[in-house]
Amino acid sequence: MNAIGGGIMTDVGKRGLLTELNEIYRIHDLDLSAVNLEICPEDTMFTKGDEDHYFNVGLSCLKSILLALSSAQKDKSGIKTILDFPSGWGRELRFIKAYFPDAEITAGDLEEGALRFCKDQFDAVPLLSRKDFSRITLVKKFDLIWCGSLLTHLNEDKALELLNFFHEALNEDGILSFTSQGRFSNYLLDSGKCNYGLEGAECQTLMQQYELRGYGFVNYLGAEDYGISLIKPSHIIKMTERNKNWKLIMYSEKKYDNHQDVISFLKEPVSNICMRPWLDRWIKRQESEKL
């Protein structure tokens, strides 16, 4: 490994690592040389010496976004404004910036220091978040919103509040992609392979809620409205199907970092039908038969 004293990987080593990781994701039109490699020492998502996982998360985010674009039959040229929420210190934002260099990107987070870093390093417009999502002030709407690992820490009421915020923040025909913890995370808990920082009794409560209600949640010790959630795929649909302007375009299990599920919606009325000649004729025939 290309490293200097203290086990810190050099930029040459990081570039080589990105090349290796992208052999997995095969994002051939990503200019890896455009990826900003600066990692803030205050970034709690980074553990020294764990660059491979850190960059893998970012690449898996970008791959998920591109799959959503493909599902919506869109290309990058139509994405002019992007919101990364929460942005943290740019773990995923650096890849979004490299792939969409001409888009105006907004970084949303509770941490003001993280927002300053994203502004300085990635030219991101800062958006200070609030614990009450309905009180966040928006000055623009977005063509694309990415939300990596936030619903995974929210109870159902807060998750619905967040999804409502995203719906309001999107332009018409805009795309939302977010992550959740579903069947694989339930397996990790049930098998004892991972406890997500919870005690045994809390793990049992979480899994019981997941099985009974479809949405399990327990707070972290000492926290309020912030902990670990498990959500069944069917419950994600239940939470969103009442909104007639959400069109589900993708549900991919374990797509994010080979762990969390990725769900993507298009802000479009479900009544919108892409007309084809045969379908148009069939609809007209059905309407005439009713007369």
C-alpha positions as CSV (number, residue, x, y, z in Angstrom):
1,M,0.0,0.0,0.0
2,N,1.3,3.5,-0.9
3,A,1.4,5.1,2.6
4,I,3.5,7.6,4.5
5,G,4.4,7.6,8.2
6,G,1.5,6.8,10.5
7,G,-0.3,4.6,7.9
8,I,-1.8,7.6,6.0
9,M,-2.4,6.6,2.4
10,T,-0.8,8.9,-0.2
11,D,-2.8,10.4,-3.0
12,V,-1.1,8.0,-5.4
13,G,-2.3,5.1,-3.3
14,K,-5.8,6.6,-3.1
15,R,-5.9,6.9,-6.9
16,G,-4.9,3.3,-7.3
17,L,-7.5,2.2,-4.8
18,L,-10.2,4.1,-6.7
19,T,-9.2,2.4,-9.9
20,E,-9.4,-1.0,-8.3
21,L,-12.8,-0.2,-6.7
22,N,-14.2,1.1,-9.9
23,E,-13.4,-2.2,-11.6
24,I,-16.3,-3.5,-9.4
25,Y,-18.7,-0.6,-10.1
26,R,-17.8,-0.1,-13.7
27,I,-18.7,3.6,-13.9
28,H,-16.7,4.0,-17.1
29,D,-17.6,7.7,-17.7
30,L,-16.4,8.8,-14.2
31,D,-13.2,10.8,-14.4
32,L,-11.4,9.4,-11.3
33,S,-8.8,12.1,-11.6
34,A,-11.6,14.6,-10.8
35,V,-12.4,13.0,-7.4
36,N,-11.2,15.2,-4.6
37,L,-9.2,13.0,-2.2
38,E,-9.1,15.4,0.8
39,I,-10.5,13.7,3.9
40,C,-11.2,16.0,6.9
41,P,-9.6,14.8,10.1
42,E,-13.0,15.5,11.8
43,D,-14.9,13.2,9.5
44,T,-16.3,10.6,11.9
45,M,-17.2,8.3,9.0
46,F,-13.5,7.8,8.3
47,T,-11.2,5.5,10.2
48,K,-7.5,5.9,9.5
49,G,-6.3,3.1,7.3
50,D,-9.8,2.3,6.1
51,E,-9.7,4.2,2.8
52,D,-11.0,1.2,0.9
53,H,-14.3,1.2,2.8
54,Y,-14.6,5.0,2.8
55,F,-14.3,5.3,-0.9
56,N,-16.4,2.1,-1.6
57,V,-19.3,3.8,0.1
58,G,-19.0,6.9,-2.1
59,L,-18.8,4.8,-5.3
60,S,-21.7,2.7,-4.3
61,C,-23.7,5.9,-3.8
62,L,-22.9,7.1,-7.2
63,K,-23.7,3.8,-8.8
64,S,-27.1,3.8,-7.1
65,I,-27.8,7.3,-8.4
66,L,-26.9,6.2,-11.9
67,L,-29.2,3.2,-11.7
68,A,-32.0,5.5,-10.6
69,L,-31.4,7.8,-13.5
70,S,-31.5,4.8,-15.9
71,S,-34.7,3.6,-14.4
72,A,-36.2,7.1,-14.9
73,Q,-34.8,7.2,-18.5
74,K,-32.7,10.3,-17.7
75,D,-29.1,11.2,-18.3
76,K,-26.7,13.4,-16.4
77,S,-27.3,16.4,-18.7
78,G,-30.8,16.9,-17.2
79,I,-29.5,17.1,-13.7
80,K,-28.8,20.8,-12.9
81,T,-29.3,21.0,-9.2
82,I,-28.5,18.3,-6.6
83,L,-29.0,18.0,-2.8
84,D,-26.8,15.7,-0.7
85,F,-28.6,15.3,2.6
86,P,-27.0,14.7,5.0
87,S,-23.7,15.5,3.3
88,G,-21.4,14.9,6.3
89,W,-17.9,15.7,5.4
90,G,-18.2,14.7,1.7
91,R,-17.8,11.0,1.7
92,E,-20.3,10.7,-1.1
93,L,-20.4,14.3,-2.3
94,R,-16.8,14.1,-3.7
95,F,-18.1,11.4,-6.2
96,I,-21.3,13.3,-7.0
97,K,-19.2,16.4,-7.7
98,A,-16.8,14.5,-9.9
99,Y,-19.6,13.0,-12.0
100,F,-21.8,16.0,-12.2
101,P,-19.2,18.8,-12.5
102,D,-21.6,21.3,-14.1
103,A,-24.5,20.8,-11.6
104,E,-25.0,23.2,-8.6
105,I,-24.7,21.0,-5.6
106,T,-26.1,21.7,-2.2
107,A,-24.8,20.1,1.0
108,G,-27.3,19.8,3.8
109,D,-26.2,18.9,7.4
110,L,-26.6,19.8,11.0
111,E,-22.8,20.2,11.4
112,E,-21.7,23.7,10.4
113,G,-18.1,22.5,10.3
114,A,-19.0,19.8,7.8
115,L,-20.8,22.4,5.7
116,R,-17.8,24.7,5.6
117,F,-15.6,21.8,4.6
118,C,-17.9,20.8,1.7
119,K,-18.1,24.4,0.6
120,D,-14.3,24.8,0.6
121,Q,-13.5,21.4,-0.9
122,F,-16.4,20.7,-3.3
123,D,-17.8,24.2,-4.0
124,A,-21.1,23.0,-2.4
125,V,-23.8,25.5,-1.4
126,P,-24.3,25.0,2.4
127,L,-27.8,24.2,3.8
128,L,-28.0,24.1,7.5
129,S,-30.4,21.4,8.5
130,R,-32.7,21.2,11.5
131,K,-34.0,18.3,13.6
132,D,-37.5,19.5,12.6
133,F,-37.3,18.9,8.9
134,S,-40.4,21.1,8.3
135,R,-38.4,24.1,9.5
136,I,-35.6,23.9,7.0
137,T,-35.5,26.9,4.7
138,L,-35.1,26.2,1.0
139,V,-34.3,28.8,-1.6
140,K,-34.4,26.4,-4.6
141,K,-35.6,23.0,-5.6
142,F,-33.6,20.1,-6.9
143,D,-33.5,17.7,-9.9
144,L,-31.8,15.0,-7.7
145,I,-31.7,14.4,-4.0
146,W,-29.4,11.7,-2.4
147,C,-30.0,10.7,1.2
148,G,-27.5,8.1,2.4
149,S,-28.1,6.5,5.8
150,L,-30.5,8.9,7.5
151,L,-33.8,7.1,7.6
152,T,-31.8,4.3,9.1
153,H,-31.6,6.4,12.3
154,L,-35.2,7.7,12.4
155,N,-38.5,6.6,13.9
156,E,-41.4,6.3,11.5
157,D,-42.9,9.7,12.2
158,K,-39.6,11.4,11.6
159,A,-39.0,9.3,8.5
160,L,-42.3,10.4,7.0
161,E,-41.5,14.0,7.9
162,L,-38.2,13.7,6.0
163,L,-39.9,12.1,3.0
164,N,-42.4,14.9,2.9
165,F,-39.5,17.5,3.0
166,F,-37.8,15.7,0.1
167,H,-41.0,15.8,-1.9
168,E,-41.4,19.5,-1.4
169,A,-37.7,20.1,-2.2
170,L,-37.8,18.3,-5.6
171,N,-38.6,19.8,-8.9
172,E,-41.3,18.2,-10.9
173,D,-39.9,15.1,-12.6
174,G,-37.0,15.1,-10.0
175,I,-35.5,12.0,-8.5
176,L,-35.1,11.0,-4.8
177,S,-32.7,8.2,-3.9
178,F,-32.4,7.2,-0.2
179,T,-31.3,4.2,1.8
180,S,-32.9,2.0,4.5
181,Q,-32.0,-1.1,6.5
182,G,-34.2,-4.0,5.6
183,R,-34.0,-7.8,5.4
184,F,-30.2,-8.0,5.3
185,S,-29.8,-5.9,8.4
186,N,-32.5,-8.0,10.2
187,Y,-30.5,-11.0,9.3
188,L,-27.3,-9.5,10.7
189,L,-29.1,-8.8,14.0
190,D,-30.8,-12.1,14.2
191,S,-27.6,-14.0,13.5
192,G,-25.6,-12.0,16.0
193,K,-23.2,-10.9,13.3
194,C,-23.9,-7.2,14.0
195,N,-25.7,-5.3,16.9
196,Y,-25.5,-1.8,15.6
197,G,-24.3,-0.6,19.0
198,L,-27.4,-1.9,20.7
199,E,-27.8,-4.2,23.8
200,G,-29.3,-7.6,23.4
201,A,-32.8,-6.6,24.7
202,E,-32.8,-3.6,22.4
203,C,-32.0,-5.8,19.4
204,Q,-34.9,-8.1,20.3
205,T,-37.2,-5.1,20.6
206,L,-36.1,-3.8,17.2
207,M,-36.6,-7.1,15.4
208,Q,-40.0,-7.7,17.1
209,Q,-41.2,-4.3,15.9
210,Y,-39.9,-5.1,12.4
211,E,-41.7,-8.4,12.2
212,L,-45.0,-7.1,13.8
213,R,-45.3,-3.6,12.2
214,G,-42.9,-3.6,9.3
215,Y,-41.0,-0.7,10.9
216,G,-38.7,-1.3,13.9
217,F,-37.0,1.5,15.8
218,V,-35.1,1.9,19.1
219,N,-33.2,5.0,20.3
220,Y,-29.5,5.0,21.0
221,L,-28.8,5.1,24.7
222,G,-29.4,8.7,26.0
223,A,-30.7,9.9,22.6
224,E,-34.2,11.2,21.6
225,D,-35.6,10.4,18.2
226,Y,-32.3,9.1,17.0
227,G,-31.3,5.5,16.9
228,I,-31.5,2.5,14.6
229,S,-34.4,1.5,12.3
230,L,-35.3,-1.6,10.3
231,I,-37.9,-1.3,7.6
232,K,-39.4,-4.0,5.5
233,P,-39.5,-3.4,1.8
234,S,-43.3,-3.7,1.8
235,H,-43.5,-1.1,4.5
236,I,-41.5,1.4,2.5
237,I,-44.2,1.0,-0.2
238,K,-46.9,1.4,2.4
239,M,-45.3,4.7,3.7
240,T,-45.2,6.2,0.3
241,E,-48.1,4.9,-1.8
242,R,-50.6,7.4,-0.4
243,N,-48.7,10.1,-2.2
244,K,-50.0,10.1,-5.8
245,N,-47.0,12.1,-7.0
246,W,-44.4,9.5,-6.0
247,K,-43.6,7.0,-8.7
248,L,-41.4,4.2,-7.4
249,I,-38.7,3.5,-10.0
250,M,-36.2,1.4,-8.1
251,Y,-35.9,-0.8,-5.0
252,S,-32.5,-2.5,-4.8
253,E,-31.6,-4.5,-1.7
254,K,-28.0,-4.2,-0.4
255,K,-27.0,-1.9,-3.2
256,Y,-25.5,0.7,-0.9
257,D,-22.1,-0.5,0.4
258,N,-23.4,-4.1,0.0
259,H,-25.5,-3.4,3.1
260,Q,-28.3,-1.0,2.9
261,D,-31.2,-1.0,0.5
262,V,-31.6,1.8,-2.0
263,I,-35.0,3.1,-2.9
264,S,-35.7,5.7,-5.7
265,F,-38.8,7.7,-6.5
266,L,-39.6,10.0,-9.4
267,K,-41.7,13.1,-8.5
268,E,-44.4,12.4,-11.1
269,P,-48.1,11.7,-10.8
270,V,-48.7,7.9,-11.0
271,S,-51.5,8.8,-13.5
272,N,-49.0,9.9,-16.0
273,I,-48.8,7.2,-18.7
274,C,-46.1,7.2,-21.4
275,M,-48.4,6.8,-24.4
276,R,-47.6,4.3,-27.2
277,P,-49.7,4.0,-30.3
278,W,-51.1,0.6,-29.3
279,L,-51.9,1.7,-25.8
280,D,-53.5,4.9,-27.0
281,R,-55.8,2.9,-29.3
282,W,-56.6,0.5,-26.5
283,I,-57.5,3.3,-24.1
284,K,-59.7,5.0,-26.7
285,R,-61.5,1.7,-27.4
286,Q,-62.2,1.2,-23.7
287,E,-63.6,4.7,-23.4
288,S,-65.8,4.3,-26.5
289,E,-67.2,1.0,-25.1
290,K,-68.3,2.8,-22.0
291,L,-70.4,5.3,-24.0
